[in-house]
């Protein structure tokens, strides 16, 4: 997958993720229970902080630096997610959506400017990008869609 193909894949998965919650009111977006005790708003914040992590770590990886593991820094990915959930929970829906848009735009610009050699084969860079973005989005889109279907059936 070259850079252009990766950007198309990223855009496709990003669009699908965003479409999973189109039409929800702010009230619906803050209702807990979509995934565990997370709301749609929490899931959007979660996807955004993983894009932020990509933006933090991809430049290091591109320069040959191995970022510290989440186990070493936070006690694991679950602990990191819990910490970030608490930090982002106070944000309004509007703030979460603004962060989503700004972070995603910065990520796309970064990818567009990244060296082509990072996309010519499977690299640590490309693997990190895949895990934090376009393979991550569908998991959460499916959870939101399933929650919406269940909520509609319960009415």
Secondary structure, DSSP 8 states (H G I E B T S, - for coil): --HHHHHHHHHHHHHHHHHTTTT--HHHHT-S-SBTTB-HHHHHHHHHHHHHHHHHHHHHHHTT-----HHHHHSSHHHHHHHHHHHHTTS-HHHHHHHHHHHHHHHHHHHHHS-GGGTSS--HHHHHHHHHTTTTHHHHHHHHHHHHHHHHHH-
